[in-house]
Amino acid sequence: MTTNLYDPRDASYLDPAAARAERDRTFQVCSDCRICVRLCPSFKDLFRMIDERDDGARDVTFLSDEQHRRVVDECYQCKLCSVVCPYTPDQGQEWKIDFPRLMLRSLAIQARAGKAGKGARLLARTDVQGRLATTFAPVVNRAATVRPVRRAMEKVTGIAADRLLPTYPRERFSKWFRRRPARREAGERGDKVALFATCLVEYQEPAIGKAVVGVCEHNGIGCSLPEGQVCCGMPWLDAGDVQKFEALARRNVDALAPAVREGRTVVVPQPTCAYVLKYEYPDFLGTDDARLVAEHTRDAAEFLMEEHRADPLDTRFEGTTYDTITWHAACHSRAQQMGPRSRDLMALTGAEVTVVERCSAIDGTWGLRAENLEMAHRIAKPLMDAVAAAGTRLVAGDCHLANTAIREATGAVPVHPVQVLARAYGVEDGEPPIRPGRPAASGVARREGVT
């Protein structure tokens, strides 16, 4: 039996023949099992191509290299197959399968052979793009709505002209954090949080980061923003460039490890980035510091609910609360297998939270690219139908890119779950923190009902 090689530091990782042999082995096990047939197009098309050979043969090695590439290209790294697979390496089974890692390996081999899309590499430069876009925010935001400009952008970057894109503010999150008149002394619970802002919060939606800071400080939890952090690097993995991913990963580990040693938890307000720090950094870097950072990384809602279980958060809400909320459980939140922490967090405000566990088919830049647009819309339709049918005043979701897709399809404007708590406290802008227990003018919080 061919050994499974998912270790990017292994000498055979970029060997096309070894990777082909591992795909043959994996595809055989997946074909015999088929528990993932309801998931992404990779599995549906893999099984269809196998079944089209109607000769009763069970051996899948007849699949061509082009058919293998189709399976690889259709994987958008939602990670959910790893959640349901009974043969992942940690299961102790004879057959050890890690389908997403195998697809990343195959993508890296394609990129090395010059077969990766130019657009994916352009889109991976998130920090460069973010710095430029925030500097010229009004012009960039306006250009994103001009049809001829978007058509030209599609040709250059590969982003579909019909996609709604996130907007950029003039002030980045890090600039706000450093200039704000916030408390610098330790909170009542201590300086527990080292924020990993993520490029989405840093450049596109600083309000999420402000909400995290506001909620933490309202509950006596001090926050820091370690210097030197950059994009988590996931877009480079999507582009098949392992070296550039590892370079960013090392920079972030170097920035975050000292904060962890000082007793802080790395809190991440975007699920994809939290997943990368927890699961990709230890495997790709293989260092003690990468493992240290991974062990002490938490999703924002995960961290707050851990705090709540240890010492209850303030539940006297004097701001705006909502009777009903629809929450999109993003794929990379579910892949962390931490439970519905965002649902539980919003429920503290008294809301009845409806959970929608369907894929937005964005997953980094995959669903934004023109060649994937039709398939992405088809995959995301159940999510959009569920959101439209829910009838709640508020829609919430952890992933900013998925939230933008929901806005594009339904007109709803989702917020991050921590923003729900920030609104309930009256600290959504992150400053100034309201002292817990201060009576509101009316004596009760304002509640938003169902439309």
C-alpha positions in Angstrom: 0.0 0.0 0.0 1.2 3.5 -0.8 2.0 5.5 2.3 0.0 8.7 2.7 2.3 11.7 2.7 0.7 14.9 3.9 3.8 16.3 5.6 4.9 19.4 3.6 8.4 19.0 5.1 8.8 15.5 3.6 11.2 15.1 0.7 8.4 13.5 -1.4 5.8 16.1 -0.8 6.2 17.8 -4.2 6.9 14.5 -6.1 4.1 14.3 -8.8 4.3 10.5 -9.0 4.1 10.0 -5.3 1.2 12.4 -5.1 -0.6 10.6 -7.9 -0.2 7.3 -6.1 -1.6 8.8 -2.9 -4.6 10.2 -4.8 -5.2 6.8 -6.3 -5.2 5.2 -2.8 -7.3 8.0 -1.3 -9.8 8.0 -4.2 -10.2 4.2 -3.8 -11.0 4.5 -0.1 -13.4 7.4 -0.7 -15.1 5.5 -3.5 -15.6 2.5 -1.2 -17.0 4.7 1.6 -18.9 7.6 -0.1 -20.0 9.3 3.1 -18.9 12.6 1.6 -21.1 12.4 -1.5 -23.4 15.1 -0.1 -20.5 17.5 0.3 -18.5 19.5 -2.3 -18.3 19.0 -6.1 -15.0 17.2 -5.8 -16.7 14.2 -4.3 -19.7 14.3 -6.5 -17.6 14.5 -9.7 -15.1 11.9 -8.5 -17.8 9.3 -7.9 -19.6 10.2 -11.1 -16.4 9.7 -13.1 -15.8 6.4 -11.4 -19.3 5.2 -12.0 -19.3 6.2 -15.7 -17.0 3.3 -16.3 -19.8 0.7 -16.2 -17.7 -2.5 -16.2 -18.0 -3.5 -12.6 -14.4 -2.6 -11.9 -13.6 -1.3 -8.4 -10.1 -0.2 -9.2 -10.1 3.6 -9.6 -6.6 4.0 -11.1 -8.0 4.3 -14.6 -8.8 8.0 -13.9 -6.8 10.3 -16.0 -4.5 13.1 -14.8 -7.0 15.5 -16.2 -9.8 13.9 -14.1 -7.6 14.1 -11.1 -7.0 17.8 -11.7 -10.7 18.4 -11.9 -11.2 16.9 -8.4 -8.3 19.1 -7.1 -9.6 22.3 -8.7 -13.1 21.7 -7.4 -12.0 21.4 -3.8 -12.4 24.8 -2.1 -11.0 23.7 1.3 -14.1 23.9 3.4 -12.5 21.1 5.5 -15.9 19.5 6.3 -14.9 16.2 4.8 -12.3 15.9 7.6 -15.0 16.4 10.2 -17.2 13.5 8.9 -14.5 11.2 7.6 -14.1 8.0 9.6 -10.6 7.5 8.4 -8.7 10.6 9.3 -5.2 10.0 10.8 -6.4 10.6 14.4 -9.1 7.8 14.1 -6.6 5.0 14.5 -7.9 3.2 11.4 -5.8 1.2 8.9 -6.8 3.7 6.2 -5.5 7.1 7.0 -7.2 9.8 4.9 -6.8 13.6 4.9 -8.5 14.7 1.8 -8.1 18.5 2.2 -4.3 18.1 2.9 -4.0 15.9 -0.2 -5.7 18.5 -2.3 -3.4 21.2 -0.9 -0.4 19.0 -1.8 -1.7 18.4 -5.3 -2.3 22.1 -5.8 1.2 22.9 -4.7 2.5 20.4 -7.3 0.3 22.1 -10.0 1.6 25.5 -9.0 5.2 24.3 -9.2 4.6 23.1 -12.7 3.2 26.5 -13.6 -0.4 25.4 -13.7 -1.8 27.6 -11.0 -4.0 30.5 -12.0 -2.4 34.0 -12.2 -5.4 35.5 -10.4 -5.0 33.3 -7.4 -1.4 34.6 -6.9 -2.5 38.2 -7.3 -5.3 37.8 -4.8 -2.9 36.2 -2.3 -1.1 39.6 -1.8 -3.7 40.7 0.8 -1.5 43.0 2.8 -0.3 44.9 -0.2 -3.8 45.2 -1.6 -5.2 46.2 1.8 -2.6 49.0 2.4 -3.3 50.4 -1.0 -7.0 50.1 -0.8 -7.4 51.7 2.6 -5.1 54.6 1.5 -7.4 55.3 -1.5 -10.6 53.9 0.0 -13.1 56.2 -1.6 -11.7 55.7 -5.1 -11.4 51.9 -4.6 -14.9 51.5 -3.2 -16.4 53.6 -6.1 -14.4 51.7 -8.7 -15.8 48.4 -7.4 -19.3 49.5 -8.4 -18.4 50.6 -12.0 -19.2 47.9 -14.5 -16.4 48.6 -17.0 -13.8 48.7 -14.2 -15.1 45.4 -12.8 -14.9 43.8 -16.2 -11.3 44.9 -16.5 -10.6 43.7 -12.9 -12.0 40.3 -13.9 -9.6 39.9 -16.7 -6.6 40.9 -14.5 -7.5 39.3 -11.2 -10.0 36.7 -12.0 -12.6 38.0 -9.6 -16.0 37.8 -11.2 -17.4 41.1 -12.2 -20.8 40.2 -10.8 -19.6 39.6 -7.3 -20.3 42.1 -4.5 -17.0 42.9 -2.9 -16.3 44.1 0.6 -15.6 47.8 1.0 -12.5 49.4 2.6 -12.5 52.1 5.3 -9.9 54.9 5.5 -8.7 53.9 8.9 -7.3 50.4 9.5 -8.0 48.5 12.6 -4.4 48.7 13.9 -4.4 52.4 13.5 -7.6 52.7 15.5 -6.3 50.4 18.2 -3.1 52.4 18.7 -4.7 55.8 18.8 -7.8 55.1 20.9 -8.2 56.5 24.3 -8.6 53.0 25.8 -7.6 51.6 29.2 -4.0 50.6 29.2 -3.9 49.1 32.7 -4.8 45.4 33.2 -8.5 44.7 33.2 -10.2 43.1 36.2 -9.7 39.6 34.7 -6.2 40.5 33.5 -4.5 41.2 30.2 -5.6 37.9 28.6 -6.0 38.6 24.9 -3.5 39.0 22.1 -5.5 39.9 19.1 -4.7 38.4 15.7 -6.7 40.9 13.7 -6.7 39.1 10.3 -6.5 41.0 7.0 -10.3 41.0 6.7 -10.7 42.9 10.0 -7.5 45.0 9.5 -8.4 46.3 6.1 -12.1 45.7 5.4 -14.2 45.5 8.5 -12.4 47.1 11.5 -15.8 47.2 13.3 -15.5 43.5 14.1 -12.2 44.1 15.8 -13.6 47.1 17.7 -16.5 45.0 18.9 -14.1 42.3 20.2 -12.1 44.9 22.1 -15.3 46.6 23.4 -16.8 43.3 24.7 -13.6 42.1 26.3 -12.8 45.4 28.0 -16.5 45.7 29.1 -15.9 42.4 31.0 -12.5 43.5 32.4 -10.4 41.6 29.9 -7.4 43.5 28.6 -6.4 43.3 24.9 -3.1 43.7 23.1 -2.3 43.8 19.4 1.2 42.2 18.9 3.4 44.1 16.4 4.5 42.3 13.2 1.5 40.2 12.4 0.5 39.8 8.7 -2.1 37.9 6.7 -2.4 34.3 8.0 -1.2 33.1 4.6 -4.2 30.9 3.6 -4.5 32.7 0.2 -1.0 31.5 -0.7 -2.1 27.9 0.1 -5.0 28.5 -2.2 -2.5 29.6 -4.9 -0.4 26.5 -4.2 2.7 28.5 -3.0 3.8 26.7 0.2 7.0 28.7 0.6 5.2 32.1 0.7 2.6 30.6 3.1 5.3 29.4 5.4 7.1 32.8 5.3 4.0 34.5 6.5 3.3 31.8 9.1 6.8 32.2 10.6 6.3 36.0 10.8 3.0 35.5 12.7 4.4 32.9 15.0 7.3 35.2 15.8 4.9 38.0 16.6 2.4 35.9 18.7 4.6 33.4 20.6 6.0 36.0 23.0 2.5 37.1 23.9 1.5 33.5 24.6 4.5 33.1 26.9 3.3 36.2 28.8 0.0 34.3 29.5 -2.2 35.7 26.7 -4.6 33.8 24.5 -4.4 34.5 20.7 -8.0 35.5 19.8 -9.0 35.5 16.2 -12.2 37.1 14.9 -12.3 35.2 11.5 -12.8 31.4 11.3 -10.6 30.7 8.4 -7.6 32.4 10.0 -8.3 30.8 13.4 -8.3 27.4 11.6 -5.0 28.2 9.9 -3.3 29.1 13.1 -4.6 26.1 15.0 -4.1 23.4 12.4 -1.9 24.5 9.5 0.9 26.3 11.3 2.0 23.3 13.4 2.0 21.0 10.4 3.7 23.2 7.9 6.2 24.8 10.2 6.7 21.9 12.7 8.2 24.1 15.4 7.6 24.3 19.1 6.6 27.9 18.8 4.0 27.1 16.1 2.6 24.4 18.3 2.6 26.8 21.3 0.6 29.4 19.3 -1.8 26.8 17.9 -2.5 25.4 21.4 -3.3 28.9 22.7 -5.4 30.2 19.7 -9.1 30.6 20.1 -11.9 31.8 17.9 -13.4 35.0 19.3 -16.7 33.5 20.4 -14.9 30.3 21.6 -12.7 32.5 23.9 -15.6 34.5 25.3 -17.7 31.4 26.0 -14.7 29.8 27.8 -14.4 32.9 29.9 -18.2 32.8 30.6 -18.0 29.2 31.8 -15.1 30.0 34.1 -16.5 33.3 35.4 -19.8 34.5 33.9 -19.7 37.5 31.6 -21.9 40.5 32.4 -25.4 39.7 31.2 -27.0 43.1 32.1 -27.6 44.4 28.6 -28.4 48.1 28.3 -28.0 48.5 24.5 -29.9 47.0 21.6 -30.8 43.4 21.7 -32.8 41.2 19.3 -35.6 38.7 19.8 -34.6 36.4 16.9 -31.3 36.0 15.0 -30.4 33.8 12.1 -26.8 32.6 12.4 -24.8 31.2 9.5 -22.4 28.5 10.9 -19.5 29.0 8.5 -17.6 25.9 7.3 -14.3 26.9 8.9 -16.1 27.5 12.2 -17.6 24.0 12.1 -14.2 22.5 11.0 -12.6 23.7 14.2 -15.0 21.3 16.0 -15.5 23.7 18.9 -19.3 23.6 19.0 -21.7 26.4 18.2 -20.0 29.0 20.4 -21.3 31.9 18.4 -24.8 30.8 18.8 -24.3 30.4 22.6 -22.7 33.8 22.8 -25.6 35.5 21.1 -28.1 33.6 23.2 -26.7 35.3 26.3 -28.6 38.4 25.1 -31.9 36.6 25.2 -32.1 36.0 21.5 -33.6 32.9 19.9 -30.9 31.9 17.4 -31.7 29.9 14.3 -28.7 28.0 13.0 -28.1 27.5 9.3 -25.3 25.0 8.5 -24.9 25.5 4.8 -21.8 26.5 2.8 -21.5 29.9 1.3 -19.0 28.5 -1.4 -16.7 31.5 -0.9 -13.8 29.8 1.0 -11.1 32.3 0.6 -11.0 33.4 -3.0 -12.4 30.3 -4.6 -16.0 31.4 -4.9 -15.0 34.9 -6.0 -13.2 33.7 -9.1 -15.1 33.9 -12.4 -14.4 30.3 -13.4 -16.2 29.1 -10.2 -19.0 31.6 -10.1 -21.8 29.4 -11.5 -20.9 26.5 -9.3 -20.5 28.7 -6.2 -24.0 30.1 -6.7 -25.4 26.6 -7.0 -23.6 25.4 -3.9 -24.6 28.4 -1.8 -28.3 28.4 -2.9 -29.6 26.4 0.1 -27.8 28.9 2.5 -29.3 31.9 0.7 -32.8 30.3 0.6 -32.6 29.6 4.3 -31.5 33.1 5.2 -34.2 34.7 3.1 -36.9 32.4 4.6 -35.9 32.9 8.2 -37.7 36.2 8.6 -35.5 37.5 11.5 -34.6 41.1 11.9 -30.9 40.2 12.2 -28.6 37.9 10.4 -25.2 37.0 11.9 -22.1 35.2 10.7 -18.5 34.8 11.7 -17.0 34.9 8.2 -16.9 38.4 6.7 -16.5 37.0 3.1 -19.5 34.7 3.6 -21.4 37.6 5.1 -20.7 39.7 1.9 -22.0 36.8 -0.2 -25.2 36.6 1.9 -25.7 40.4 1.4 -25.2 40.0 -2.3 -27.8 37.2 -2.6 -30.4 38.3 -0.1 -30.0 42.0 0.7 -29.5 41.2 4.4 -26.5 42.8 6.1 -25.0 40.3 8.5 -23.0 41.2 11.5 -20.4 39.2 13.4 -21.7 37.5 16.5 -19.4 39.5 18.8 -21.0 42.6 17.3 -24.4 41.4 18.6 -22.9 41.3 22.1 -21.3 44.7 21.6 -24.6 46.2 20.6 -26.3 44.7 23.6 -23.6 46.3 25.9 -23.7 49.6 24.0 -20.0 49.3 23.1 -20.1 48.4 19.4 -17.6 51.1 18.4 -15.2 49.7 21.0 -14.9 52.9 23.0 -15.5 54.0 25.6 -16.3 50.8 27.7 -19.4 51.1 29.7 -19.1 50.2 33.4 -21.1 47.0 34.0 -24.3 47.7 35.9 -24.7 51.4 35.0 -28.4 51.9 34.6 -29.8 52.9 31.2 -31.9 56.0 30.9 -35.0 53.9 30.4 -33.9 51.2 32.8 -34.2 48.5 30.2 -32.5 47.6 27.0 -34.0 48.3 23.6 -35.1 45.2 21.9 -35.5 44.7 18.1 -38.3 42.2 17.2 -39.1 40.4 14.0 -40.1 42.4 11.0 
